[in-house]
Amino acid sequence: MGLWKTIGDKVDEFVAFALRHPECVNGGTTIRCPCTLVKCQNKKFLNVETVKVHLYRNGFVSDYYVWIYHGEKQVHQRCSSSVRVSVSGTDQMVSDNMNHTTYHRMVCDAAGPEFNPDEEPNAEARNFYDMIRAGDKPVYEGNSKHTQLSAAMTMLEIKCRHRCSQAWFDDMSNFIQELLPQDNLMSLDFYSTKKLVRGLGLPIQVIHCCVNNCMIYWGDDSDLNSCKKCGHAWYKQKVRGFGNRLYIRKLKVPYKKMHYFPITPRLQRLYASTATANEMRWHSEHHMEDSKMCHPSDAPAWKHFDRCFHDFSSEVRNVRLGLFADGFQPFGQSGQQYSLWPVVVTPYNLPPDLCMKEEFMFLTVLVPRSMNPKGKIDVFLQPLIAELKSLWGVGVQTYDISKRGKQSWFDNHQKFLPMNHPYRRNTKDFIKNRKVTKQFLGVRSGDEILQDLNNRGLRKELRNLDEQIPVILCNLEKIFPPSFFDSMEHLPVHLAYEAKIAGPVHYRWMYPPERYLRKIKHKIMNKAQVEGSISIGYIMDEAAKFASFYFKEGDPTLPLKEKWNEVYLDDIVDDDMFEIFKPPGKAIGAKRKRYLADNEYAATHLYALMNCPEVQPFIDVFVTEKRKQFPNLNDEAVNAVTEQEFPSWFEKYVHNRANKISNHYLRTIARGPLREVRTYNGYCVNGFKFHTESYGSYRATDNMGVCIKGSVYNETESYYYGTLVEVIELEFEALPVKRTVLFKCEWFDPTPHVGIVVHPRYKLVDVHDKKRFNKYEPFVLAVQASHVYYCEYPGRTGPRKDWKAVCKIKAKAQIDIPASPSIDVIEPAFQNDENDVIIEAVVGDEDVLLVASFEMDTSGDVDVDEHLIDHEEETSDEEEFENDVTTSEEEDEPDLDDSDENE
């Protein structure tokens, strides 16, 4: 009772505190409920007693330490209510709490903790006040979804995401103006939108340069009038003539200039929003699973850096950056010679799904046009190097919104307590809703850490790869000519060592930067001013990305970005709906309607029943009855009877009132699907994109191959391979709408050594292109299918002319990691020949093979161990594989003519 009394007193104290602030009470009796329910979380007003019950049951929402929705002031009075602002000599009231909308939070996060609404606004702060007022005004009277600010930010984000021009933006704004009422507040054009959201933009510096790239007029050299290296003038001449006329420039125009984007405010913005602030600590808070490195922070190089610079690594929020630069031609190969070199940095603090992504790559320097900037690129990097040195030596104090102004690095002393101490299970007085189960193991030395890393299975696997890759490349050198080998074939020699020291290689290769440079290239809208066009587009893109965190109500979140062939499905309203009725993917192409034939209807209904988990208990009842009725039936006969009689038996069983089956979905699936179905040309499911055979035969890509796992043969050969013929969407009667997607396939013959051959050593699979499965079972559930590709062997003649090699494809959004990798069993390198010399010989009347195993010692002598192997008893794996293919080909030869006629 003592614990419950304490909780009750605290809840009463909270409610009393909220009631003392009338601005937080709605109607005098209701307040916002801060419990963890999705419908509440400070969004729903409830009466006081209901709020108490919710808090007793569910507790407070996470990170709600400052009761900003119930009257408590935030740190630095951020987003306080009823602020009086003086603009242009007139007083205006910025009313309501600025946390009432997500866009108010966006403005406050962008302004930073130093933004004080009680002070007289300067020129920079006035931009934020303009956005605050725009966030309070609906885009037109009666619209509750969008304000003037939210509509402008949404339009800007669409423009940046689809790389639309300013002319498109102006035309679309004019068209929207015609659709809205006359007194609307929608932006008229791109200029007015940019002016409204200018407060979200981050700073940019334009630095003048010498025309010969000798120096930049920056820092101590900003007062010079000419280049200190070559003596060239800083500015162009003020007087210029055309014929007999003279023109005088009113402004100083430099010969060349560069654009610099300071990195400090861009890194600070990562901690200004809760959408990214928590992710910046991921590198320190995550733990390796199954000794698998998934991030550079798991690598020895990262840990070695932490030991060498302990003061820096002790604060986990310090940012670790990677830098890359590359050049590109903005005008294409046929345009004028123009070389542009962007310099980009990216933080490595982020988790793997965010690290090295375009949203977190920050453009810092645009090296201006130069025929060869490589030799003088250090001249343009001076501002960036100076800023990085300042951040390393001094640092910048940054507000971390995820800590709500409370910076505490030593608040986890529970792990030092004994394992049975009650404080470890206390989830109220310490960090909310977290039990501490870890135990402090003492301070470990650097040698102990390295020894632990060396003992991990991952290091052994990488060491094995480091030894086997040269062997494979040497075997390739025996097959291919020297012209085949270049730097890409040589690169794998170093990959294993690099991964062992620095972590996963894809965090350091240039594929993401190359894609990012392509995105920068698309920002060039004015080819007369390339650098300025990129700068304006980049600033607008930064503002749009930051605003996209606040598009949804509630806490700021990163926008959901669909991955390759990945489908995001809507939530199912009815939790009792069977899994078979839930859509597994997304259809491709136009839909067509047709009616199922009798055999198709029976096959689809049977397959839906046999693959519905909720129907499985009734299948067991049916099988039990049949075995009692016919005791001598074997398993094959029972399966045949089930396929023929179960659908009709199940329908009668379900609709028999004596059985008392009231489940709506069971009764629906028992009656069967509708005859009319929808068909499509393709389907996205399981991270794959499938095309039908008729649709994909005219395309450059091959997405027709289908593979499912069967249950007839052993684990290696228990797969069915085929091609997709049709995508069928079944619909069942009655509401709610219930649909199931099936693939109609044409299967290859799964008989071992006849229609399918599996290599005994390398598990490579070949299928016979002219042999088909003789049983009518064309349908599978779309969710069961995986993608394969069939590769033809070269040449139109020979024993493999009708065989195709099966190449299994992995979904791009998935990474297969073995559950318990074996590190003790080391497979030899592929095509690693034994050091055996095979000599044909005759002993007596029998043909044998004389195998001489030799080993060269240091003295140059050869030790030979001769032994006899019967030629007819043992064959290699490759010979056995060839024999299977050849035998199947010979058996199939007499039927080739008949099959051609039938076709």
C-alpha positions, 0 to 999 in steps of 0.5 A, spaced: 500 500 500 505 504 501 507 504 493 500 505 491 499 511 496 506 514 493 503 513 486 497 516 488 499 522 491 504 524 485 498 523 480 494 528 485 499 533 485 500 533 477 493 534 476 492 539 481 498 543 478 495 542 471 488 545 474 492 551 477 493 553 470 487 555 466 490 556 460 491 549 460 484 547 462 478 546 457 471 547 459 474 548 466 474 540 467 478 537 462 485 537 461 490 533 456 491 526 458 499 525 458 498 517 458 502 512 453 496 510 449 496 512 442 490 516 442 492 520 448 499 522 449 497 530 450 493 530 444 486 528 447 482 532 453 479 528 458 476 529 465 480 529 471 478 522 474 479 519 467 486 522 466 488 519 473 485 512 471 489 512 465 496 514 469 495 509 474 494 504 468 499 506 463 504 511 466 506 518 463 508 518 456 516 517 455 521 524 455 515 528 458 519 531 464 517 538 463 509 539 463 509 544 458 502 542 456 500 543 463 502 550 465 510 548 466 515 553 463 520 550 458 527 551 459 529 558 456 522 559 455 522 556 449 515 557 445 512 561 451 504 563 450 501 570 449 507 573 446 507 581 444 511 582 438 513 589 436 514 589 428 514 596 424 512 600 430 505 596 431 504 591 436 501 585 434 499 579 439 502 572 437 497 568 441 496 561 443 502 556 445 506 555 440 507 547 441 499 547 439 501 545 432 507 541 429 509 547 425 510 552 431 515 546 434 519 547 427 520 554 428 522 554 435 527 548 433 530 552 428 530 558 432 534 554 437 534 555 445 537 562 444 530 565 441 527 569 446 520 571 444 520 577 450 526 581 447 525 586 441 526 582 435 532 583 430 532 582 423 533 575 424 528 574 429 523 577 425 523 572 420 521 567 425 515 571 428 513 572 421 513 564 420 509 564 427 504 568 425 503 564 418 503 558 422 497 561 426 493 563 420 489 558 416 490 558 408 483 560 408 477 560 412 474 554 414 480 550 413 483 546 419 488 542 415 493 547 413 495 554 415 499 559 411 506 556 413 504 548 412 501 549 405 508 553 403 512 548 406 509 542 403 509 546 396 516 547 397 518 540 399 514 537 393 518 542 388 525 539 392 523 532 392 521 532 384 526 537 382 521 542 379 523 548 376 521 555 379 517 556 373 513 550 374 512 552 382 509 559 379 504 556 374 502 551 380 501 556 385 497 560 380 493 554 378 491 553 386 489 560 386 484 559 381 481 553 385 481 557 392 477 562 395 479 569 393 481 571 400 486 565 401 493 566 404 496 561 399 503 563 396 503 567 390 509 564 387 516 561 389 519 568 391 513 569 396 514 562 399 522 563 399 521 570 403 516 566 408 520 560 410 527 564 409 528 563 417 529 556 416 535 557 411 542 556 414 547 561 412 552 561 406 558 565 405 560 567 398 568 568 398 572 571 392 578 568 389 583 569 385 582 568 377 588 563 377 586 559 383 592 562 387 588 564 393 582 566 396 580 573 399 578 571 406 581 571 413 588 575 413 587 576 406 581 580 406 584 587 405 588 585 399 586 589 392 590 584 388 593 577 388 599 576 393 601 570 388 600 572 381 598 580 382 592 579 378 587 584 380 581 582 385 575 586 381 574 587 374 575 594 371 569 599 373 570 602 366 569 598 360 567 600 353 563 598 347 565 601 340 565 609 342 561 608 348 564 607 355 560 604 361 561 605 368 560 599 373 556 601 379 558 595 383 565 591 384 565 585 381 570 579 382 573 575 377 571 569 381 568 567 387 566 560 391 561 558 395 562 556 402 556 552 407 559 553 414 558 546 417 557 548 425 550 550 424 548 544 420 550 539 425 547 543 430 540 542 427 541 535 428 540 536 435 535 541 434 529 536 432 527 530 436 527 526 429 534 526 429 537 528 436 536 521 439 539 518 433 546 522 433 547 517 440 546 511 436 553 509 435 555 509 442 548 506 445 547 500 440 551 493 441 554 488 437 549 482 435 552 475 434 559 478 433 557 482 427 559 488 425 554 493 422 557 500 423 564 503 423 563 504 431 564 496 431 571 496 428 577 496 431 579 503 428 574 506 431 575 503 438 583 505 437 581 512 436 576 512 442 582 510 447 587 515 444 582 521 444 578 519 451 576 526 452 573 527 445 570 520 446 567 521 453 561 525 450 557 521 445 554 526 442 560 529 439 560 528 431 564 524 427 565 526 420 567 523 413 569 527 408 569 526 400 570 530 394 569 529 386 568 532 380 563 532 375 561 536 368 555 540 369 554 540 361 555 533 359 560 530 355 558 535 349 558 541 352 563 546 354 569 544 358 567 546 366 569 542 372 565 543 378 568 540 385 563 539 391 566 537 398 561 534 402 561 531 409 557 526 413 556 524 420 558 517 422 554 518 429 547 515 425 545 508 425 546 504 418 539 506 415 540 513 416 548 513 415 551 515 408 544 517 406 542 523 402 538 527 407 545 527 412 550 529 406 552 536 407 555 540 402 560 545 405 565 547 399 563 548 391 570 549 388 569 554 382 570 553 375 577 550 374 580 546 368 585 542 374 583 544 381 586 538 384 593 541 385 590 547 388 584 544 392 587 546 398 586 553 397 579 553 397 579 548 403 581 553 408 575 555 411 573 548 412 579 546 415 579 552 420 572 551 422 574 543 423 580 545 427 576 550 431 570 544 432 576 540 434 580 544 439 574 549 442 568 546 440 561 549 440 556 549 445 549 546 442 542 545 445 540 537 445 533 538 445 532 530 446 535 532 453 530 538 454 536 542 456 538 537 462 545 534 460 547 528 465 552 523 463 553 520 469 546 517 471 546 510 470 549 508 477 544 502 478 549 497 474 554 498 479 549 495 484 548 487 486 544 484 481 539 482 486 538 490 489 531 493 488 534 499 485 535 495 479 528 494 478 525 501 480 522 504 474 519 510 477 525 514 481 530 513 475 529 512 468 522 511 466 520 504 464 527 501 464 530 495 468 537 495 469 540 488 468 547 489 466 553 489 470 559 493 471 565 488 469 571 493 471 575 497 467 578 493 461 585 495 458 586 496 450 590 489 450 584 486 453 579 489 448 584 487 442 584 480 444 577 480 445 576 482 438 581 477 435 577 471 439 570 473 435 568 469 430 568 475 425 575 476 425 576 469 423 572 469 418 575 475 415 582 472 416 580 466 412 577 471 406 584 475 406 587 468 405 582 465 400 581 471 395 588 471 392 587 464 391 581 465 387 584 471 383 590 466 381 585 461 379 582 466 374 589 468 372 589 461 369 583 462 365 582 469 363 587 473 359 591 479 362 587 484 359 581 482 363 584 484 369 584 491 372 583 495 378 576 492 380 579 485 379 584 487 384 580 491 389 578 484 393 585 483 395 584 489 400 577 489 402 577 483 407 583 487 411 579 493 410 573 491 413 577 487 419 580 494 421 575 499 419 568 496 419 563 495 413 566 497 407 560 500 404 561 506 409 567 508 405 566 507 398 564 512 393 557 509 390 553 514 395 557 520 394 556 519 386 549 518 387 549 525 391 553 528 386 548 527 381 542 530 385 547 536 386 547 536 378 540 536 377 539 543 381 543 547 376 537 551 373 541 556 370 547 554 366 550 561 366 551 561 374 552 554 375 555 555 383 549 560 384 544 555 382 546 550 386 547 554 392 540 556 392 537 549 390 541 546 396 539 552 401 531 550 399 532 543 399 535 544 407 529 547 409 524 542 406 528 536 409 527 540 416 520 541 415 518 534 412 520 532 420 514 536 422 509 534 416 505 529 421 502 531 428 505 529 434 513 528 435 517 530 429 519 524 425 523 522 419 519 522 413 518 514 411 522 513 405 520 507 401 526 502 399 527 498 393 521 494 391 518 495 398 511 496 400 508 500 406 501 497 407 495 500 411 493 498 418 488 493 418 482 495 421 479 488 423 484 485 428 481 478 427 481 478 419 485 472 417 492 473 414 491 470 408 486 476 407 491 481 408 494 484 402 501 482 402 504 487 396 502 492 391 500 490 384 503 493 377 500 495 371 492 496 369 487 491 372 483 486 367 477 482 369 476 475 367 472 469 369 475 462 372 474 456 369 472 450 373 479 447 374 482 454 376 476 455 380 477 448 384 485 449 384 484 456 387 479 454 392 483 448 394 490 452 395 487 457 399 484 452 404 490 448 404 494 454 406 490 458 411 493 456 418 486 457 421 483 451 417 488 447 419 485 444 425 479 442 420 484 438 415 486 434 421 479 432 423 478 430 416 484 426 415 482 423 422 475 421 419 478 418 413 483 414 416 478 411 421 473 410 415 479 407 411 484 404 415 489 401 410 490 408 406 497 410 405 499 417 406 499 418 398 492 416 398 490 420 404 493 426 400 489 425 394 482 424 398 484 430 401 485 434 395 478 431 392 473 431 397 476 436 403 473 443 400 466 440 399 466 437 406 469 443 409 463 447 407 458 442 409 461 442 416 462 449 417 455 451 415 452 445 419 449 448 425 450 442 430 458 444 429 456 451 432 461 455 428 460 462 427 466 465 425 465 470 419 471 469 416 471 461 416 464 461 413 466 466 407 473 462 405 468 455 406 464 458 400 469 459 396 472 465 392 468 469 386 468 467 379 470 474 377 477 475 378 482 481 377 489 480 373 495 484 373 501 484 369 506 484 375 506 484 383 511 487 388 512 483 394 517 480 399 522 486 396 521 483 389 518 485 383 515 480 379 513 480 371 508 476 368 511 472 362 507 475 357 509 482 360 516 481 361 518 478 355 519 484 351 523 488 357 530 488 358 530 485 365 528 478 367 523 478 373 519 472 371 522 467 375 519 464 381 521 459 386 518 456 392 520 451 397 516 444 397 516 438 402 517 432 397 525 432 397 530 433 402 532 440 404 537 441 398 532 439 392 525 441 396 524 447 391 520 448 385 522 453 380 518 456 374 515 462 371 510 467 372 504 466 367 499 470 371 497 475 377 490 473 380 487 477 385 481 473 388 475 476 392 471 473 397 463 475 398 460 479 404 463 485 407 469 487 409 472 486 403 477 480 403 482 479 397 487 474 396 493 474 391 495 468 387 501 467 382 499 462 376 506 459 374 508 454 370 513 449 373 519 445 371 519 438 372 522 437 380 524 430 379 532 429 381 536 428 375 531 428 370 528 435 370 533 438 376 540 437 377 544 440 383 551 440 384 553 435 390 559 440 392 557 447 390 549 446 390 548 449 384 542 448 380 540 447 373 533 446 370 531 442 364 527 448 360 523 443 356 520 438 362 514 441 365 511 438 372 505 433 370 501 435 375 496 441 375 498 445 381 499 452 378 497 456 384 501 459 390 500 465 394 504 471 392 507 472 399 510 465 398 514 466 392 521 468 391 525 471 385 530 467 381 533 468 374 534 463 369 541 463 365 542 460 359 549 456 357 553 459 351 552 455 345 546 452 341 549 445 341 552 440 346 549 436 352 547 443 356 543 446 350 536 445 354 539 446 361 538 453 364 542 455 371 538 458 376 541 464 380 537 466 386 536 473 387 536 477 394 531 482 396 535 489 396 531 491 402 534 485 406 540 482 408 541 475 410 545 473 416 546 466 418 543 465 425 549 461 428 555 461 423 560 456 423 567 458 424 571 452 425 569 449 418 573 452 413 571 451 406 577 451 401 577 457 396 572 456 390 576 452 384 582 451 389 586 445 385 589 439 389 596 438 388 595 432 385 598 429 378 594 424 375 597 419 370 594 414 366 597 407 367 596 400 366 597 395 372 596 388 370 589 387 366 586 393 369 586 401 367 587 405 373 589 412 375 596 413 378 595 419 383 602 422 385 601 427 391 607 431 392 610 437 396 616 441 395 620 442 401 625 448 402 631 444 399 627 443 392 626 436 393 619 433 391 616 428 396 612 423 392 606 419 395 604 414 390 597 410 391 592 407 386 585 409 385 580 405 381 578 409 375 571 406 375 569 406 383 570 414 384 568 420 380 569 427 382 563 431 384 564 435 377 564 428 373 558 426 377 554 433 375 556 432 368 554 425 368 547 427 370 546 432 365 548 428 359 544 422 362 538 426 362 540 429 355 540 422 352 534 420 355 530 426 352 533 425 345 528 421 342 522 425 345 525 432 342 521 431 335 515 429 338 515 435 343 517 440 337 510 437 334 506 438 340 509 445 341 
